[in-house]
Amino acid sequence: MSKILHSIFTDYLPQIFAAGFKYTITLAIISFILGLIIALVTALVRISDKGGGFLIIKAIFRFYVWLFRSTPLLVQLFIVYFGLPYLKIPGLLPNGIKLAPFTAGIITFSLNTGAYASETIRAAIQSVPREQWEAAASIGMNRGKTLRRIILPQALKVSIPPLSNSFIGLVKDTSLASSITIVEMFEVSQQIAAENYQPLIMYSLVALVYALFCSVLSWLQGWLEKASSRHSKESEAEA
């Protein structure tokens, strides 16, 4: 037993933490940032009141959100990594689309995050009273300036808690990246378990590391919410 404990602290944990910082956290941060960009664009397109040909663009974005919210993330990973190489189009893609595992992971997690986060951002923007749009228009502000200076700052405060939860969920979902050979924390624990024949210990150990990461992120979420609330109160007092 003492030998196992010694291996946990001198060998297994360092390997899991190294994979966590090198792949798990990196994959989650990059995917979340790209996902937020996709989400913001998607939300703005979907709340637009433009008509005509723009309705087709809105329909495409609406289909994208429906598709990624209606299918399992694991299936999406398999399609992007294992399926796209078979998308062979003569003269255009004769060899299909072959992506490195990390690239395929970022693309899939970003698109998945963007679909879910777009609904959060859209709801946050629509929660701002319509009268504020009208008041801004009455003093000559165009729609873009109104959105940047008045609507989005308020929507950001509303969307912080659900978006923070989405990021924490994304950190845990990166464990699925092991299915496309990305050597993140869960994949490392599987490799070690295959060597030492201690699956219970290794899977419990990686679960504790995930819990540690998510606990730190939850604390940061709470701090961010308090900071946002404090800033809003100070702004109201100055007004």
C-alpha positions as CSV (number, residue, x, y, z in Angstrom):
1,M,0.0,0.0,0.0
2,S,2.8,2.4,0.9
3,K,4.4,1.7,-2.5
4,I,1.2,2.6,-4.3
5,L,0.8,5.9,-2.3
6,H,4.4,6.7,-3.0
7,S,3.8,6.2,-6.8
8,I,0.7,8.3,-6.6
9,F,2.5,11.4,-5.3
10,T,5.8,10.9,-7.1
11,D,4.7,9.6,-10.5
12,Y,1.0,9.4,-11.3
13,L,-0.2,12.8,-10.0
14,P,2.6,14.8,-11.7
15,Q,1.8,13.1,-15.0
16,I,-2.0,13.8,-14.7
17,F,-1.3,17.5,-13.7
18,A,1.1,17.9,-16.6
19,A,-1.5,16.6,-19.0
20,G,-4.1,18.8,-17.4
21,F,-2.2,22.0,-17.9
22,K,-0.8,21.1,-21.3
23,Y,-3.9,19.7,-22.9
24,T,-7.1,19.8,-20.7
25,I,-6.9,23.5,-19.6
26,T,-5.4,24.7,-22.9
27,L,-8.0,22.9,-24.9
28,A,-10.8,24.3,-22.7
29,I,-9.6,27.9,-22.8
30,I,-9.0,28.0,-26.6
31,S,-12.3,26.3,-27.3
32,F,-14.2,28.6,-25.0
33,I,-12.7,31.8,-26.4
34,L,-13.5,30.7,-30.0
35,G,-16.9,29.4,-28.8
36,L,-17.7,32.8,-27.3
37,I,-16.9,34.6,-30.6
38,I,-19.0,32.1,-32.5
39,A,-21.8,32.5,-29.9
40,L,-21.8,36.3,-30.0
41,V,-22.0,36.4,-33.9
42,T,-24.7,33.7,-33.8
43,A,-26.7,35.6,-31.2
44,L,-26.5,38.9,-33.0
45,V,-27.5,37.3,-36.3
46,R,-30.5,35.6,-34.7
47,I,-31.8,38.8,-32.9
48,S,-31.4,40.9,-36.1
49,D,-34.6,42.3,-37.5
50,K,-33.3,42.4,-41.1
51,G,-35.4,40.8,-43.7
52,G,-35.0,39.7,-47.3
53,G,-32.0,37.5,-48.1
54,F,-30.7,37.9,-44.5
55,L,-33.5,35.5,-43.5
56,I,-31.5,32.7,-45.2
57,I,-28.4,33.5,-43.1
58,K,-30.5,33.5,-39.9
59,A,-32.0,30.1,-40.9
60,I,-28.4,28.7,-41.4
61,F,-27.4,29.9,-37.9
62,R,-30.6,28.6,-36.4
63,F,-29.9,25.2,-38.0
64,Y,-26.3,25.2,-36.7
65,V,-27.6,25.8,-33.1
66,W,-30.2,23.1,-33.5
67,L,-27.7,20.6,-34.9
68,F,-25.1,21.0,-32.2
69,R,-27.6,21.2,-29.3
70,S,-29.4,18.1,-30.6
71,T,-26.5,15.7,-31.1
72,P,-24.1,14.2,-28.5
73,L,-20.7,15.8,-28.2
74,L,-18.9,12.4,-28.5
75,V,-20.6,11.8,-31.9
76,Q,-19.6,15.3,-33.0
77,L,-16.0,14.5,-32.1
78,F,-16.1,11.3,-34.1
79,I,-17.6,12.9,-37.2
80,V,-15.0,15.7,-37.2
81,Y,-12.0,13.5,-36.5
82,F,-12.9,10.1,-38.0
83,G,-15.6,11.1,-40.5
84,L,-14.3,14.1,-42.4
85,P,-11.3,12.1,-43.9
86,Y,-14.0,10.2,-45.9
87,L,-15.5,13.4,-47.2
88,K,-13.8,13.1,-50.6
89,I,-14.9,15.4,-53.4
90,P,-13.1,14.8,-56.7
91,G,-11.1,17.9,-57.8
92,L,-11.8,19.7,-54.5
93,L,-11.1,17.3,-51.6
94,P,-9.7,14.2,-53.2
95,N,-8.2,13.0,-49.8
96,G,-11.0,14.2,-47.6
97,I,-10.3,16.5,-44.6
98,K,-7.7,15.1,-42.2
99,L,-7.2,17.0,-39.0
100,A,-4.7,16.6,-36.2
101,P,-6.4,15.4,-33.0
102,F,-5.9,18.7,-31.1
103,T,-7.2,20.7,-34.0
104,A,-10.3,18.4,-34.4
105,G,-10.9,18.8,-30.6
106,I,-10.7,22.6,-30.7
107,I,-13.1,22.8,-33.7
108,T,-15.6,20.5,-32.2
109,F,-15.6,21.9,-28.7
110,S,-15.7,25.5,-30.1
111,L,-18.7,24.8,-32.3
112,N,-20.5,22.9,-29.5
113,T,-19.8,25.7,-27.0
114,G,-20.8,28.3,-29.5
115,A,-24.2,26.7,-30.0
116,Y,-25.0,26.6,-26.3
117,A,-23.5,29.9,-25.4
118,S,-25.3,31.7,-28.2
119,E,-28.6,30.9,-26.6
120,T,-27.3,32.3,-23.3
121,I,-26.1,35.5,-24.9
122,R,-29.2,35.9,-27.0
123,A,-31.4,35.5,-23.9
124,A,-29.2,38.0,-22.0
125,I,-29.5,40.6,-24.8
126,Q,-33.2,40.2,-25.1
127,S,-33.6,40.5,-21.3
128,V,-32.5,44.2,-21.5
129,P,-35.7,46.3,-21.7
130,R,-36.7,47.4,-25.2
131,E,-37.2,50.9,-23.8
132,Q,-33.4,51.3,-23.6
133,W,-33.0,50.7,-27.4
134,E,-35.7,53.3,-28.0
135,A,-34.1,55.8,-25.6
136,A,-30.7,55.4,-27.3
137,A,-32.4,55.9,-30.7
138,S,-34.1,59.1,-29.5
139,I,-30.7,60.7,-28.8
140,G,-29.3,59.7,-32.2
141,M,-27.4,56.6,-31.4
142,N,-27.4,54.0,-34.1
143,R,-28.0,50.3,-33.5
144,G,-24.3,49.3,-33.4
145,K,-23.3,52.0,-30.9
146,T,-26.4,51.2,-28.7
147,L,-25.4,47.6,-28.7
148,R,-21.8,48.2,-27.8
149,R,-22.3,50.9,-25.2
150,I,-25.6,50.1,-23.5
151,I,-27.0,46.7,-24.3
152,L,-23.9,44.4,-24.2
153,P,-22.5,45.6,-20.9
154,Q,-25.8,44.9,-19.2
155,A,-26.2,41.5,-21.0
156,L,-22.6,40.6,-19.9
157,K,-23.6,40.9,-16.3
158,V,-26.6,38.6,-16.8
159,S,-24.7,36.0,-18.8
160,I,-21.7,35.7,-16.5
161,P,-23.1,32.9,-14.3
162,P,-24.4,30.6,-17.1
163,L,-21.3,31.2,-19.2
164,S,-19.1,30.4,-16.3
165,N,-21.0,27.2,-15.7
166,S,-20.5,26.4,-19.4
167,F,-16.8,26.8,-19.1
168,I,-16.7,24.5,-16.0
169,G,-18.7,22.0,-18.0
170,L,-16.4,22.3,-20.9
171,V,-13.4,21.5,-18.7
172,K,-15.1,18.2,-17.7
173,D,-16.2,17.5,-21.3
174,T,-12.6,17.6,-22.5
175,S,-12.3,14.1,-21.0
176,L,-14.1,13.0,-24.2
177,A,-11.0,14.2,-26.2
178,S,-9.3,10.9,-25.2
179,S,-11.6,9.2,-27.7
180,I,-9.7,10.9,-30.5
181,T,-6.3,10.2,-29.0
182,I,-5.7,13.6,-27.3
183,V,-3.4,12.8,-24.4
184,E,-5.3,14.8,-21.8
185,M,-5.8,13.9,-18.1
186,F,-8.3,11.1,-18.6
187,E,-6.2,9.5,-21.4
188,V,-3.1,9.6,-19.2
189,S,-5.0,7.9,-16.3
190,Q,-6.2,5.2,-18.8
191,Q,-2.6,4.6,-19.9
192,I,-1.3,4.4,-16.4
193,A,-4.1,2.0,-15.4
194,A,-3.2,-0.3,-18.3
195,E,0.3,-0.4,-16.9
196,N,-0.3,-0.8,-13.1
197,Y,-3.6,-2.7,-13.3
198,Q,-5.1,-0.2,-10.8
199,P,-8.1,1.3,-12.7
200,L,-10.1,2.1,-9.5
201,I,-7.2,4.1,-8.0
202,M,-6.3,5.9,-11.3
203,Y,-9.9,6.8,-12.3
204,S,-10.6,8.0,-8.7
205,L,-7.4,10.0,-8.8
206,V,-8.2,11.7,-12.1
207,A,-11.7,12.4,-10.8
208,L,-10.2,14.2,-7.8
209,V,-8.0,16.3,-10.1
210,Y,-11.0,17.3,-12.2
211,A,-12.8,18.2,-9.0
212,L,-9.9,20.3,-7.9
213,F,-9.8,22.2,-11.2
214,C,-13.5,22.8,-11.2
215,S,-13.5,23.9,-7.6
216,V,-10.9,26.6,-8.4
217,L,-13.0,27.6,-11.4
218,S,-16.2,27.8,-9.3
219,W,-14.3,30.0,-6.8
220,L,-13.2,32.3,-9.7
221,Q,-16.8,32.4,-10.9
222,G,-18.1,33.5,-7.5
223,W,-15.4,36.2,-7.4
224,L,-16.2,37.4,-10.9
225,E,-19.9,37.6,-10.1
226,K,-19.2,39.7,-6.9
227,A,-16.9,42.0,-8.8
228,S,-19.4,42.5,-11.5
229,S,-22.2,43.2,-9.0
230,R,-19.9,45.7,-7.1
231,H,-19.0,47.5,-10.3
232,S,-22.7,47.8,-11.2
233,K,-23.6,49.3,-7.8
234,E,-20.7,51.8,-8.1
235,S,-21.9,52.8,-11.6
236,E,-25.5,53.3,-10.4
237,A,-24.2,55.4,-7.4
238,E,-22.2,57.6,-9.8
239,A,-25.2,58.0,-12.0
